[in-house]
Amino acid sequence: MRNKPLFNYGLYGATVLFWGTTWIAMTHQVGVVAPEWSVAYRFTIAAAVVFVWALAARQRLRFPGRVHLLLAAMGLCMFSFNFYFFYRAAAFMTSGLLAVVFSMTVVLNIINGRLLLGRRASPRTLAAAGLGVAGIAALFWPEIERFDLADSGTLGLLFSLAGTLCFSLGNMASARAQMLGLPVLSCNAWGMAYGALAMVVLAMLGGAPVAFEATLPYIGSLLYLALCGSVLAFGAYLTLLGRIGADRAGYVTVLFPLVALAISTVVEDYAWTPVALVGVALVLAGNLLVLLSPRRPLPPVAAG
């Protein structure tokens, strides 16, 4: 493809734009409908659209059982439990803070890439990880200082960290799928379907009542999250992941927290403190340190 760098920048920009705005939409999903059902509705819609898209693009949708195990793992981590945890966290935290915690994906991708894909972390990368952890600690210092599982801020932090870890593990599954030459659209379609199914099972096992909020904010945010935040954003992000690697694709998390924090400041009246400013600066500095580090070549990976 001609002008590959410009195409990568386009994928990067689209991901930042969509994911930077989905956090405020997510807050409209919290309330009447249990998180399990909201996530299930979101990815049922998204899966249906992507299946049609994959068929129109003539991408193969039939895979052997071992591939479906990989796609199921991708779906559980990237299209269900990560969002379930973030929807739970959204009841306790502003949308901007959720995005900042999610920006730790870039660090977790590097750690999990070392553990699961055999990629080594450089001293510079470890320093960046330290900056990121210090920034999160500064942002949530009041909750850390009075750590109590019953405290809303602490619960929000724990839920959002769990969601970020799940998302990073999903990145590893997607990277593995693309190493095997599997098409992105088909992987997304099956992954979203498995994710939606997992949430339905979780809702039924947990006794969450079936509900739907027939209001404009809920329906509008649901459609935006399904179509823009899932179909388009994940299509762009996972294509970028396959082109430049999981660690560098995670750098979108450097910019979209700034978009989310700007929206949160205006819409949710997020109150900035000197410590919060330092925390955000440390998180972004850690991510940028990784971004500016020299690219290491990928080690050979055996297929199968």
Steps between C-alpha positions, in 0.01 A plus 500: 500500500631841405571762764490253786606754769204726412264202518639412844452861614141486378435182699666660802295820474171316457568286806591801714189693390254217559648365821556848640125563480364158601579550869237770545251287303571211737372701798152502340499120509519489879180492703184309413658224291752259656853531352485141374196574283631836378824338382303211346274741306802698382691207360196321359440806283869535420544130416201503263640802314851356475375161379315677216811710431722190490258324262489806274882510502504126421714417799482140615297433811551124539792398721613179673423444867844600627463839331160547662663443839735790425213718376296414810792605721523823302126557541495432874792737564440776245126501431337407827668487840720804444192712426302335776767615747510850351121532511516407867779754553299772322259501795783628724735702278485778241541404136832685477656304786381174345685590182817587692505160674433334166811672363703250705425261213823607332703382801300179546534419130877508537497286815256248353687508169810385688313230691277372219674591173864492608579870452766640733449823694785753491612704804335800338172311483526402866562866590191595301297239687621648829385848391160363405448324830615811691253711301208271578602503867504883499160521333342267752710585805197590720350155433835325548566688825169389649485165318166337571321260269174665602622841379356603164825642364689183590238279337507715188879473480501122549226445241675723245837330556335159451344626177834631375671167571226312313533732202877448486457122506251538215766694309733202535234263367433732205871538426534120502203466263655746256836322523311194376369703205136514613293788354423785741131537414427131544689490830310803624164355397554171682670670796209741547249215471684298765524810718128570477420135576730505804315802641161335447622191687645717780174696529291185522730328750519815712125556495522843335146594393442541127446871444522766232486876551288649222641850532687712247824524709516120550407399146715773342805413709444127437498549122802730514694250711400207278560661161772762557665376818495132402458438126704795366743558788590134552528447126748789478687407818543130428605571142759738642603233752564253220700757300727646771477257795307484827743719696497790256130473420442552873638851462154625405450502877740796518257736330143392556514551881562869423185506286303320773633727778414811300142376453477396866619844614222671303216249537564339839669796675808293576697693764872521426744498791879549490551132588260391222689714248828339608342155470373556148838647399683192634269255323535682168876541547537126557300421187694753292829356626397167355373665184833674437713192575666330202302219337618148581453236231239233561642154575397218268176333611415145396161464336243270649 
